[in-house]
């Protein structure tokens, strides 16, 4: 089974499978025919005397300056070189690869006027693991991700850099080593390459992939904390959520019920005199569920974008190329910002559960240690979750609420969606650390409930923690413990379903 660029429907699962090599992606005869037909239309328009934006004119504020056929190649080369002005650290190689994959899919739909040779060279880069180096800063997310995409495609013309393992080599050297000559770009091709939302989109794909697991882990960590606190499972009953049927709430409540099924520990306090738990325990379906709803919205819109054409102009026929705003990043920027809040809230409520576990309530010792006074126990890791939660809050300012005009006012409203995508991934990185600390606390609390046993899935995850981190009996250096659990979270080692 293979995926056909420009023809088949791309999904989150498929784009990740193409990226990790488990799904082969090819250009089918149908896609090749569409690419060639679109290129033919550009060649006809490029030879005409009529000014057509992006094909025989300059760009941006120079859109009314017509370019002769003899100057076309230089114009396209200059376009990549002058727009490759990104700064900062390189984005992850994996994100650059997703940019290549999603760009190939967009160009192969037959509206961009690019030559087959250029698309095939991009596929060669993917096949040879020649992944371009792309700086993280410099896109305003409106004429597409101009600066990042320019860096992504500099190697086509022999400029720029590639990743080689963890090091960086010049594109010129890499092309020579692989017997590849630089390409000369033709009319419209430079613009087709650097107009688009693939930087924003690839950050969204990366975030969705990580956040999908973290949403599940949030439920598991919450369930383990409730077991440690010997909290109530009544707030997760189906009857409560059927009469307020948000999809995320219903899913989380069902998951929580499954995590408590067969738990001796939950059964041991079924008749206790506690009336209510704090919100961070009993409102898990409402809070985690709202974050799931935001995640689902981002996934829906990202999959639309994966299958869209986002360069400009769009080639319709031999006579017509429509210049519009299909490259504007606002559709993803706004939902990325909303999802950033959703991700940050998962950490916010997890920190509150950490705090509860330290208070010495309901049979747990204060600071999760029986040797308090001489020992600080697990007091200080909650300082870390508090710091990370506040850092995440500071990252929740929505870049999509801002716009700074560029291009002499021609591009007078921009999305800033590239910043939205980068910030969401920063928040998720912090979230991994917050959950690691909550899991460490929850495992310690569960140890104080022995000999009671929890459900099978919680016991498996407790054992996973204890294989790396021993129960805290007396004060010791906790950073190695925290780092070990962070590594388990990053490796998605916890069983969450």
CORFEN-V735612 format. One record per residue. N is the residue number from 1. RES is the residue in one letter. PSI is psi in whole degrees, 0 to 359 (* if undefined). Layout:
n:N res:RES psi:PSI
n:N res:RES psi:PSI
This chain:
n:1 res:X psi:137
n:2 res:X psi:163
n:3 res:X psi:135
n:4 res:X psi:109
n:5 res:X psi:140
n:6 res:X psi:357
n:7 res:X psi:306
n:8 res:X psi:165
n:9 res:X psi:123
n:10 res:X psi:138
n:11 res:X psi:171
n:12 res:X psi:315
n:13 res:X psi:319
n:14 res:X psi:319
n:15 res:X psi:324
n:16 res:X psi:325
n:17 res:X psi:322
n:18 res:X psi:318
n:19 res:X psi:322
n:20 res:X psi:1
n:21 res:X psi:2
n:22 res:X psi:349
n:23 res:X psi:121
n:24 res:X psi:137
n:25 res:X psi:133
n:26 res:X psi:165
n:27 res:X psi:115
n:28 res:X psi:164
n:29 res:X psi:326
n:30 res:X psi:316
n:31 res:X psi:319
n:32 res:X psi:318
n:33 res:X psi:320
n:34 res:X psi:318
n:35 res:X psi:313
n:36 res:X psi:321
n:37 res:X psi:318
n:38 res:X psi:321
n:39 res:X psi:320
n:40 res:X psi:318
n:41 res:X psi:321
n:42 res:X psi:318
n:43 res:X psi:321
n:44 res:X psi:313
n:45 res:X psi:323
n:46 res:X psi:331
n:47 res:X psi:353
n:48 res:X psi:167
n:49 res:X psi:350
n:50 res:X psi:133
n:51 res:X psi:121
n:52 res:X psi:119
n:53 res:X psi:133
n:54 res:X psi:349
n:55 res:X psi:312
n:56 res:X psi:29
n:57 res:X psi:172
n:58 res:X psi:188
n:59 res:X psi:159
n:60 res:X psi:233
n:61 res:X psi:351
n:62 res:X psi:23
n:63 res:X psi:343
n:64 res:X psi:9
n:65 res:X psi:114
n:66 res:X psi:142
n:67 res:X psi:135
n:68 res:X psi:155
n:69 res:X psi:325
n:70 res:X psi:335
n:71 res:X psi:358
n:72 res:X psi:314
n:73 res:X psi:316
n:74 res:X psi:322
n:75 res:X psi:315
n:76 res:X psi:320
n:77 res:X psi:314
n:78 res:X psi:328
n:79 res:X psi:312
n:80 res:X psi:315
n:81 res:X psi:317
n:82 res:X psi:337
n:83 res:X psi:351
n:84 res:X psi:72
n:85 res:X psi:24
n:86 res:X psi:154
n:87 res:X psi:174
n:88 res:X psi:185
n:89 res:X psi:155
n:90 res:X psi:147
n:91 res:X psi:164
n:92 res:X psi:144
n:93 res:X psi:322
n:94 res:X psi:326
n:95 res:X psi:320
n:96 res:X psi:321
n:97 res:X psi:319
n:98 res:X psi:323
n:99 res:X psi:315
n:100 res:X psi:313
n:101 res:X psi:312
n:102 res:X psi:330
n:103 res:X psi:318
n:104 res:X psi:317
n:105 res:X psi:319
n:106 res:X psi:315
n:107 res:X psi:334
n:108 res:X psi:1
n:109 res:X psi:353
n:110 res:X psi:29
n:111 res:X psi:4
n:112 res:X psi:347
n:113 res:X psi:21
n:114 res:X psi:150
n:115 res:X psi:150
n:116 res:X psi:323
n:117 res:X psi:322
n:118 res:X psi:316
n:119 res:X psi:318
n:120 res:X psi:325
n:121 res:X psi:322
n:122 res:X psi:320
n:123 res:X psi:326
n:124 res:X psi:318
n:125 res:X psi:315
n:126 res:X psi:316
n:127 res:X psi:324
n:128 res:X psi:3
n:129 res:X psi:36
n:130 res:X psi:92
n:131 res:X psi:121
n:132 res:X psi:153
n:133 res:X psi:128
n:134 res:X psi:121
n:135 res:X psi:152
n:136 res:X psi:339
n:137 res:X psi:147
n:138 res:X psi:352
n:139 res:X psi:136
n:140 res:X psi:359
n:141 res:X psi:40
n:142 res:X psi:304
n:143 res:X psi:40
n:144 res:X psi:190
n:145 res:X psi:73
n:146 res:X psi:305
n:147 res:X psi:309
n:148 res:X psi:318
n:149 res:X psi:328
n:150 res:X psi:316
n:151 res:X psi:322
n:152 res:X psi:326
n:153 res:X psi:2
n:154 res:X psi:320
n:155 res:X psi:338
n:156 res:X psi:327
n:157 res:X psi:15
n:158 res:X psi:9
n:159 res:X psi:176
n:160 res:X psi:200
n:161 res:X psi:156
n:162 res:X psi:156
n:163 res:X psi:139
n:164 res:X psi:95
n:165 res:X psi:233
n:166 res:X psi:0
n:167 res:X psi:176
n:168 res:X psi:135
n:169 res:X psi:159
n:170 res:X psi:146
n:171 res:X psi:323
n:172 res:X psi:315
n:173 res:X psi:319
n:174 res:X psi:319
n:175 res:X psi:317
n:176 res:X psi:317
n:177 res:X psi:333
n:178 res:X psi:11
n:179 res:X psi:32
n:180 res:X psi:132
n:181 res:X psi:145
n:182 res:X psi:150
n:183 res:X psi:153
n:184 res:X psi:123
n:185 res:X psi:143
n:186 res:X psi:182
n:187 res:X psi:137
n:188 res:X psi:341
n:189 res:X psi:318
n:190 res:X psi:317
n:191 res:X psi:320
n:192 res:X psi:326
n:193 res:X psi:317
n:194 res:X psi:348
n:195 res:X psi:131
n:196 res:X psi:169
n:197 res:X psi:25
n:198 res:X psi:334
n:199 res:X psi:310
n:200 res:X psi:312
n:201 res:X psi:317
n:202 res:X psi:328
n:203 res:X psi:323
n:204 res:X psi:317
n:205 res:X psi:315
n:206 res:X psi:316
n:207 res:X psi:316
n:208 res:X psi:319
n:209 res:X psi:317
n:210 res:X psi:317
n:211 res:X psi:329
n:212 res:X psi:316
n:213 res:X psi:318
n:214 res:X psi:328
n:215 res:X psi:316
n:216 res:X psi:319
n:217 res:X psi:325
n:218 res:X psi:316
n:219 res:X psi:316
n:220 res:X psi:315
n:221 res:X psi:318
n:222 res:X psi:319
n:223 res:X psi:319
n:224 res:X psi:322
n:225 res:X psi:319
n:226 res:X psi:318
n:227 res:X psi:316
n:228 res:X psi:324
n:229 res:X psi:353
n:230 res:X psi:52
n:231 res:X psi:179
n:232 res:X psi:146
n:233 res:X psi:0
n:234 res:X psi:323
n:235 res:X psi:353
n:236 res:X psi:6
n:237 res:X psi:143
n:238 res:X psi:324
n:239 res:X psi:325
n:240 res:X psi:323
n:241 res:X psi:341
n:242 res:X psi:335
n:243 res:X psi:3
n:244 res:X psi:73
n:245 res:X psi:55
n:246 res:X psi:136
n:247 res:X psi:316
n:248 res:X psi:317
n:249 res:X psi:313
n:250 res:X psi:317
n:251 res:X psi:314
n:252 res:X psi:316
n:253 res:X psi:318
n:254 res:X psi:320
n:255 res:X psi:318
n:256 res:X psi:319
n:257 res:X psi:320
n:258 res:X psi:326
n:259 res:X psi:336
n:260 res:X psi:355
n:261 res:X psi:126
n:262 res:X psi:13
n:263 res:X psi:119
n:264 res:X psi:322
n:265 res:X psi:318
n:266 res:X psi:320
n:267 res:X psi:333
n:268 res:X psi:339
n:269 res:X psi:27
n:270 res:X psi:330
n:271 res:X psi:25
n:272 res:X psi:168
n:273 res:X psi:11
n:274 res:X psi:134
n:275 res:X psi:313
n:276 res:X psi:151
n:277 res:X psi:159
n:278 res:X psi:161
n:279 res:X psi:324
n:280 res:X psi:344
n:281 res:X psi:306
n:282 res:X psi:345
n:283 res:X psi:18
n:284 res:X psi:316
n:285 res:X psi:323
n:286 res:X psi:318
n:287 res:X psi:305
n:288 res:X psi:324
n:289 res:X psi:320
n:290 res:X psi:323
n:291 res:X psi:324
n:292 res:X psi:320
n:293 res:X psi:319
n:294 res:X psi:317
n:295 res:X psi:314
n:296 res:X psi:324
n:297 res:X psi:315
n:298 res:X psi:318
n:299 res:X psi:318
n:300 res:X psi:313
n:301 res:X psi:324
n:302 res:X psi:324
n:303 res:X psi:330
n:304 res:X psi:314
n:305 res:X psi:324
n:306 res:X psi:330
n:307 res:X psi:17
n:308 res:X psi:163
n:309 res:X psi:122
n:310 res:X psi:19
n:311 res:X psi:183
n:312 res:X psi:138
n:313 res:X psi:168
n:314 res:X psi:127
n:315 res:X psi:119
n:316 res:X psi:320
n:317 res:X psi:187
n:318 res:X psi:339
n:319 res:X psi:346
n:320 res:X psi:131
n:321 res:X psi:121
n:322 res:X psi:123
n:323 res:X psi:119
n:324 res:X psi:216
n:325 res:X psi:33
n:326 res:X psi:346
n:327 res:X psi:354
n:328 res:X psi:130
n:329 res:X psi:4
n:330 res:X psi:321
n:331 res:X psi:325
n:332 res:X psi:325
n:333 res:X psi:314
n:334 res:X psi:317
n:335 res:X psi:331
n:336 res:X psi:319
n:337 res:X psi:317
n:338 res:X psi:320
n:339 res:X psi:332
n:340 res:X psi:317
n:341 res:X psi:317
n:342 res:X psi:318
n:343 res:X psi:317
n:344 res:X psi:324
n:345 res:X psi:329
n:346 res:X psi:321
n:347 res:X psi:324
n:348 res:X psi:311
n:349 res:X psi:329
n:350 res:X psi:320
n:351 res:X psi:320
n:352 res:X psi:324
n:353 res:X psi:322
n:354 res:X psi:315
n:355 res:X psi:316
n:356 res:X psi:320
n:357 res:X psi:341
n:358 res:X psi:348
n:359 res:X psi:350
n:360 res:X psi:33
n:361 res:X psi:155
n:362 res:X psi:42
n:363 res:X psi:355
n:364 res:X psi:144
n:365 res:X psi:150
n:366 res:X psi:140
n:367 res:X psi:19
n:368 res:X psi:35
n:369 res:X psi:142
n:370 res:X psi:2
n:371 res:X psi:42
n:372 res:X psi:153
n:373 res:X psi:281
n:374 res:X psi:326
n:375 res:X psi:139
n:376 res:X psi:349
n:377 res:X psi:230
n:378 res:X psi:31
n:379 res:X psi:312
n:380 res:X psi:330
n:381 res:X psi:332
n:382 res:X psi:335
n:383 res:X psi:323
n:384 res:X psi:315
n:385 res:X psi:323
n:386 res:X psi:317
n:387 res:X psi:317
n:388 res:X psi:322
n:389 res:X psi:316
n:390 res:X psi:322
n:391 res:X psi:317
n:392 res:X psi:321
n:393 res:X psi:319
n:394 res:X psi:337
n:395 res:X psi:359
n:396 res:X psi:357
n:397 res:X psi:129
n:398 res:X psi:107
n:399 res:X psi:331
n:400 res:X psi:347
n:401 res:X psi:357
n:402 res:X psi:157
n:403 res:X psi:131
n:404 res:X psi:117
n:405 res:X psi:145
n:406 res:X psi:177
n:407 res:X psi:48
n:408 res:X psi:33
n:409 res:X psi:350
n:410 res:X psi:322
n:411 res:X psi:77
n:412 res:X psi:357
n:413 res:X psi:121
n:414 res:X psi:160
n:415 res:X psi:333
n:416 res:X psi:23
n:417 res:X psi:337
n:418 res:X psi:323
n:419 res:X psi:321
n:420 res:X psi:315
n:421 res:X psi:318
n:422 res:X psi:318
n:423 res:X psi:323
n:424 res:X psi:318
n:425 res:X psi:327
n:426 res:X psi:316
n:427 res:X psi:317
n:428 res:X psi:324
n:429 res:X psi:319
n:430 res:X psi:325
n:431 res:X psi:322
n:432 res:X psi:320
n:433 res:X psi:321
n:434 res:X psi:314
n:435 res:X psi:325
n:436 res:X psi:319
n:437 res:X psi:318
n:438 res:X psi:318
n:439 res:X psi:322
n:440 res:X psi:316
n:441 res:X psi:313
n:442 res:X psi:319
n:443 res:X psi:319
n:444 res:X psi:318
n:445 res:X psi:318
n:446 res:X psi:325
n:447 res:X psi:330
n:448 res:X psi:355
n:449 res:X psi:3
n:450 res:X psi:147
n:451 res:X psi:6
n:452 res:X psi:142
n:453 res:X psi:149
n:454 res:X psi:187
n:455 res:X psi:163
n:456 res:X psi:316
n:457 res:X psi:323
n:458 res:X psi:322
n:459 res:X psi:323
n:460 res:X psi:315
n:461 res:X psi:325
n:462 res:X psi:317
n:463 res:X psi:325
n:464 res:X psi:318
n:465 res:X psi:314
n:466 res:X psi:339
n:467 res:X psi:339
n:468 res:X psi:329
n:469 res:X psi:120
n:470 res:X psi:157
n:471 res:X psi:140
n:472 res:X psi:114
n:473 res:X psi:315
n:474 res:X psi:161
n:475 res:X psi:137
n:476 res:X psi:172
n:477 res:X psi:119
n:478 res:X psi:344
n:479 res:X psi:317
n:480 res:X psi:325
n:481 res:X psi:313
n:482 res:X psi:314
n:483 res:X psi:323
n:484 res:X psi:320
n:485 res:X psi:324
n:486 res:X psi:317
n:487 res:X psi:321
n:488 res:X psi:319
n:489 res:X psi:312
n:490 res:X psi:325
n:491 res:X psi:359
n:492 res:X psi:46
n:493 res:X psi:340
n:494 res:X psi:142
n:495 res:X psi:120
n:496 res:X psi:5
n:497 res:X psi:*
